[in-house]
Amino acid sequence: MPIPINMYYKLALRGLISIVLGVSYGLLCGALTFLIWRLTHDPAYPGPLIPDQNGWGRIVTLATAVTTGFCAAVVAWIVALTNAGKARGGVIGFVFGLVVFLFLSAPELVSLLKFSNHEVLSELGRLGISLLFLPIGLATIGLIASVLTSSIKR
């Protein structure tokens, strides 16, 4: 039984939607990270370290944008290829994001036991941002990918 050529176009369109969603989400998370860094730091006094605070801000912003963008593209691709519904797409995104979050945050979660109260609150704030970007954001990306690709019939 020959496969119609139209099917390849539909699969390519699903892949393109996944890439666009991933890049868009990565840029959004990078922009929010840059905004948080600029609001909590004075770039006129970067400090004596090499890289200084300005350099660390750029490194963290780039790492956040690349990591979240790649994870969002993978989640959208999985949801698009499996033709998952809204709930299943959200669950796929949440589970994938939770696994990545736990993998990247394992040292910080273990070291929370050694910190004082002030350091624990600061670390929980950073973990909260990661929790927002990865499991919750990727669940939203899974839901959006499901809605966008559900109109493309196989």
N, C-alpha and C positions, 0 to 999 in steps of 0.2 A: 504494500500500500504506500504510494508516494506521499510525502509530507508536503503540504502546500507551502509555497514560498512566503505567503502572507504571515505564517506563524513565526518565521524568523524576524520579520519586522516588528511583530508584537513583542517578542522576547527582547529585541534590541531596544524598543521603546521602554520596556520595564527596567532594563539595565540603565538606560539614560536617566530615567526618573530617579533611580536609586543613587546614581552619582550626583545628580543635581541636589537631591535632598541632603546627602552627606556633606557636600561642599558648603551648602548654605548653612547647615547646622554647625559645622566647624567654624565658619566665619562668624556666626552669631555668638558662639561660646568664646571665641578669641576676642571679639569686640567687648563682650561683658567682662572678661578677665582683664583686658587692658583698662577698661573703665574703673574697675575695682582697684587696680594697681595705682592708677593716677589719683584716685580719691584718697587713698591711704598712704601716699608717699609724696615727698617733695623732691622733684627731679633736679632742683637747683643745688641740692646738697646730697650727692649720691653716696658718699661714704668712702672709706679708704680701701675697701676690698677689691680684688680683681677676680671675677667681674664685680663691679660695684652694683648698687641697688638698681640703677637704670638697666644694666646688662641682665641682671636676674629677672627684672620685669619683662624684658623682651624674650628671654628664654622661656619663662613660664607661659607667657602669652602664646608663643609659637607652639610649645609642647601641648598646651590645652587645645588649640585650634586643630592641630594635626591628629591628636588622639581622638577627640570627639568627632571630628569629621570622618575619620576612617571607620570608627565604630558605627556611626550613623549610616554610612554607606553600606557596611556589611549587614546591618539590621534591615535596612530598606531592601537590599538585594535578597535576603532570605525571605522576607515577607512577600516580595514580589514574585519570587520563583515558586513559593509554596501556595500562592494565591490564598493567603490566610485572611480571615475576617478581621473585623475591628478588634474584638476582644483578644483573639489569638495573636494578632500583630502586636498589640500592646504587651501581652505576656512575653512574647519572644523578645521584644525590646527591653523589657524590665529585667528578665533573667540574664540576657547578654550583658546589659549594663551593670547588673549586680555582680556578676562574675568578674568583669573588668575592674569594677570599683574595689572589690575585696582583694583582687590580685595586686592592684596598685597601692592600696591603702593598708595592707597587712602590717608593715612595720610601724606605721603611725598608730594603728589600733592596739598593737601590743605595747607600745611605749606609753600609752595613756595611763597605764597603771603606775608609772614612775613620776609623773608630773605633779606639780603643785596645783592648787585650784585655779590660779590665774592662767597658767600654761595650758591646763585642760580646756578652759573656755576658749582660748585662742585656737587650739588645735581642733576643737569641735566645730568652730566656725569654718575653718578650712575644709574639714571633712564634710560639712554641710553643703558647701558649694560643690564639692565633687559629687556628693549624693544627688544634688539637684541636676548637675550636668549629665551624669552617667545613667543611673537607673530610671529616674523620672523623665529626663529629657529623651532618652532612647525609647522609652515606652511611648512617649508622644510621637516620636518619629515613626515607630512601628505602626501606630494608629493612622498617621497621615499617609504613610506608604500604602497601607491597606485601602484607604479611601481613594487615593489617586490611581492605584492599579486595579481596583475592582471594576472599573468601567472598561478595561481592556480584556475582552473575552479571549480565551485560548482558541 
